[in-house]
Amino acid sequence: MNIEVRHIDECPNWESVGTVLNELIAEFELDDLTPSFTLMRTPKDAANHRFGGSPTILIDGIDLVPNAEPTAELACRVYHDGDRMVGAPTKTMLKAGLLRSLDEPNY
């Protein structure tokens, strides 16, 4: 399994996502798993990668929360958490996505 967080410098939410992902990796005892972080520096970087805004979390190349259209804009991403919008997926959202990918590889 490969976890990649694609982000931009101007969006601080990728750091908290990394922290939560590491907590979940420890919780699930996936000791051989380390998330990677890819900085989108230019619109061309974003256009050439599956990027839905910062942070975009991919598990084996599949968006963990597949609700964003790919974009070439270097922008922050918004996630829906019930009736509110947040700048990063919640721990519950990340956990559900991780569990889904463990149960159904290449979901």
C-alpha positions as CSV (number, residue, x, y, z in Angstrom):
1,M,0.0,0.0,0.0
2,N,1.2,3.5,-0.9
3,I,-0.1,6.6,0.8
4,E,0.7,10.0,-0.8
5,V,-0.3,13.4,0.3
6,R,-0.2,16.0,-2.5
7,H,-0.1,19.6,-1.2
8,I,0.9,23.2,-1.7
9,D,3.1,25.3,0.6
10,E,0.4,27.9,1.2
11,C,-2.1,25.4,2.7
12,P,-1.1,24.3,6.2
13,N,-3.7,21.4,6.4
14,W,-1.4,18.8,4.9
15,E,0.7,18.8,8.0
16,S,-2.2,17.8,10.3
17,V,-3.2,15.1,7.8
18,G,0.3,13.7,8.0
19,T,0.1,13.6,11.8
20,V,-3.3,11.8,11.7
21,L,-2.2,9.3,9.0
22,N,0.8,8.4,11.2
23,E,-1.5,7.9,14.2
24,L,-3.7,5.6,12.1
25,I,-0.8,3.7,10.8
26,A,0.4,3.1,14.3
27,E,-3.2,2.1,15.4
28,F,-3.5,-0.4,12.6
29,E,0.1,-1.6,13.2
30,L,1.1,-1.0,9.6
31,D,4.7,-0.6,10.6
32,D,6.1,-0.8,7.1
33,L,3.9,2.0,5.8
34,T,5.1,5.6,5.6
35,P,3.1,8.4,3.9
36,S,4.9,10.4,1.3
37,F,4.4,14.1,0.7
38,T,4.5,15.7,-2.8
39,L,4.7,19.4,-3.1
40,M,2.8,20.9,-6.1
41,R,5.0,23.9,-7.0
42,T,3.4,25.0,-10.2
43,P,0.1,24.7,-12.0
44,K,1.9,22.4,-14.4
45,D,2.7,20.1,-11.5
46,A,-0.9,20.0,-10.4
47,A,-2.1,19.4,-14.0
48,N,0.2,16.5,-14.5
49,H,-0.8,14.8,-11.3
50,R,-4.1,13.8,-9.8
51,F,-4.6,16.8,-7.7
52,G,-7.9,18.0,-6.2
53,G,-6.5,20.8,-4.1
54,S,-4.4,20.7,-1.0
55,P,-4.3,18.3,0.7
56,T,-5.2,15.5,-1.7
57,I,-4.7,12.1,-0.1
58,L,-4.1,9.1,-2.4
59,I,-4.0,5.5,-1.4
60,D,-2.5,3.4,-4.2
61,G,-3.3,6.3,-6.6
62,I,-6.9,6.5,-5.6
63,D,-8.3,9.7,-3.9
64,L,-9.2,8.8,-0.3
65,V,-12.1,11.2,-0.4
66,P,-13.1,11.3,-4.1
67,N,-15.3,14.4,-4.2
68,A,-13.0,16.8,-6.0
69,E,-12.4,17.4,-9.6
70,P,-8.8,17.4,-10.7
71,T,-7.4,20.9,-10.9
72,A,-4.3,22.7,-12.1
73,E,-4.9,25.5,-9.6
74,L,-2.6,25.7,-6.6
75,A,-5.5,25.9,-4.1
76,C,-6.6,24.6,-0.8
77,R,-9.2,21.9,-0.8
78,V,-12.4,21.9,1.1
79,Y,-13.9,18.7,2.6
80,H,-17.5,18.2,3.7
81,D,-18.0,16.9,7.3
82,G,-21.7,16.6,7.7
83,D,-23.1,20.1,7.4
84,R,-19.8,21.9,7.8
85,M,-16.8,22.4,5.6
86,V,-13.3,21.7,6.8
87,G,-9.8,22.2,5.3
88,A,-8.7,18.6,5.8
89,P,-10.4,15.3,6.1
90,T,-11.2,14.4,9.7
91,K,-9.6,11.5,11.5
92,T,-12.9,9.6,11.1
93,M,-12.9,10.2,7.3
94,L,-9.2,9.2,7.0
95,K,-9.8,6.1,9.1
96,A,-12.8,5.1,7.0
97,G,-10.8,5.5,3.8
98,L,-7.9,3.6,5.1
99,L,-10.1,0.7,6.3
100,R,-11.8,0.7,2.9
101,S,-8.5,0.4,1.2
102,L,-7.4,-2.4,3.5
103,D,-10.6,-4.3,3.0
104,E,-10.9,-3.7,-0.8
105,P,-7.5,-3.1,-2.3
106,N,-7.8,-0.8,-5.4
107,Y,-11.4,0.1,-4.4
